[in-house]
Structure formats: C-alpha cells, structure tokens
C-alpha cells in the first residue's frame, strides 16, 4: 500500500508500537495520523477426497480448460469452516464429513490469502451449479498429472497427499 485509503496522502514507513509492543515497520499517514495496515482478501480452497481417500475431485470454471480446486471468498461474518461448507454445497452439492487444515498461501494476483483444507465428503454424487463448467473424480495417481501445472491447485493437492 503506497497511499492512504482515507485521504490519498503518500504513506511513510514508521515504527509501530501497540501497548509498548513493537509491531514492526508499518505504513503511516501523516495527515490522518494513523497507521494503515494492509488490506487483503481471504478465501478458502479445498482438496476434496471421497470417503476412502482413493479419489479427488477437480473442477473447471469460467470457460477455462484446466483442472482446479473448489474455492471461494470468505464473506463478512463467516469463519473459514462456514465458507468452506457453503462453497462446497453451492458448487458441488456435496457435504463434508471431515475437514482438516492443509496450508495457506498468499496469491498476489488477487491480493488474497488462500486457506486450503482437505475435505472428505459423504459420497461422490456431485451436482454442479452454474459457476462450475465441469467436474470429475480422479484416482490419486491420475490426479497428479491432471491438475493445472504450476498452479496453487497443484501445490495444495500435492501437500494434501500427506493426509492419505
């Protein structure tokens, strides 16, 4: 963040102390006399496995021809688990039996902190909404070669294998 989101003044970097505890060097607006902590979005993504963890579900969206994970932005008032359950239901009509945190990663292109989870679902009978173009279950070995290379989906999927 280079400019104050309230007044537009160029920010300086200033040492920030909160109740005597050093918070670090933080952008500061001299006109507003306020520290301006960075804003970013929060989202969840999920590596979805069937009950026996032998298959994973990838989707395709927005006319793109590559496999990704079910994901969505956290809405005001939601926690991560609520967002996960809502997005899972909206996009696939599946229900989670078990949810386990996997890992998080900052995605600069959309200024988003993505929190990834491993989700075990009760059955394989997905029903897609209009946000999702295509979905398919893949066995684990096939999935390794089917997910978009170099993507966050691939990164999170490969990390999730440790839970199998």
N, C-alpha and C positions, 0 to 999 in steps of 0.2 A: 504494500500500500504506500503510495507516494504522496497523496493529497488527502486532506481531512474530508471525510464523507459528510460533515455538517456544514463547513464553511468554504471548503475548497483551497484552503491555505496549504502551501507545501509543508510537509511534515519534517521534523528533525528527529534524530535518534537521541534518546535521553535515558539515563539510568532510572529504573522504576523501582521504588521501594513500597511495599504494601505491609503496613503494620510492622515496620522495621526489617522486613524480609526482602532481600534483593530478588526481584522478579526477572531481571535481565535488562538488556537494552531494547527499548520499545519505541515505536513511532509516537511522536508527541506533537500536538498542535499548540503553538504558542498563542494563537489568537483565542482559541476556546479554553486554553489552559487545561487540556485533557489528554490523557494517554489514549491512543487509538489502537486497540488490539485488533489483529487481523480477523476478518470475517471469511468464512468458507462454508460450503455446503456439506451436509452429511448424508450418506447413502449406505444402504446395505446391498450386498450381493450374496448369492448362496450357491454352494456346490450341493446339488440335490442328488441323493442316493435313494435307491429302493430299499426295502426292508432288510434284505440280506447283503446289502452293500456290493452287489455284483454288477450294478449298472448305475450310470449317472445320466442326468437329463440336461441336454443343451438346447438352447433356443436360437432362432434367428429373428431379427426385428428390423423394422424400418426399411425393408426392401434390400437389405444387405445380405450377401451370400456367405456369411461366416457364422460359426457357432460361438455363442457367448453364454453367460450365466443369467439367470433371472436376477433382476436388481431393481432398485427404486430409491427415490429420495425420502428421507425422514421428514415427515410433516410436523408442523408445530403441535406440541403436546404429546407426541409419540415418543416411546423409547425404541431402542433398536429392535427388540424382540417383537414388539407390536407392528413395526414397519415390515419386518420380515414376514410375519404371518399374513399381513394384509396383502403384500405384493405377491406372495406365493399363491394365495387364494385368487386374487384378481387375474393374474396372468396364466395360471395353470389349473385352477380349481382344485388344487391338492392341499392336503392338511399335513402339518408337521407332527411327527411322533416324537422326534428328538432334535434338539438344536444345540450345537456346540460351536463356540467361537473358534475361528480359524486364524485369521490375521487381518491387519488393516494396512492400507497403503493410500498415500495421497496421490490424487490424479490431477495433475496441473491443468490439463486442457479444459476441465470444467470446474476447477478450483474446489474439488470435492475430496473429503476424507471418506474412503470406502471401507466399511467394516464388513468383513466376509465371515460367513458362517457355514458350517457343514450341517445339512438338514437331512434327516431320514424321514421319508414320507410313508403314509399308511398303505398306499397302493400305487400302481403305475398308470392308472386311468386318468390321464390329464385331459383337460378340456380348455382350449386356448381362448383368450379374449381377443379383441381386435388390435391390441398392441403387439401381439406376437404373430409372426408370419408362419412359423414352422417350429416344431419341437420333435425331438427323437431321443429315445433311450439308447445309450451306447454301453457296451461292456467296457471295463476299465482299460484294457489294452488298446482297443479301438479308439476310445475317447482321447487317449494321449496324442493320437495323430489327427483327431477330428476337430479339436478346439483351435481357435484362431491363434496362430503362431505369434509370439511376442506380445500377446495381449495380457491384460490383467486377468482375464478369464483363465488363460493358460497358467499364469503364475499361481492364482488361488487354487485351481484344480490340482496342480502338482503338489502344492503344500498340503492339500486335504488328504492326500493318499496316506499320510502318516496315521490317520484315524481309522483306517480299514483294518 
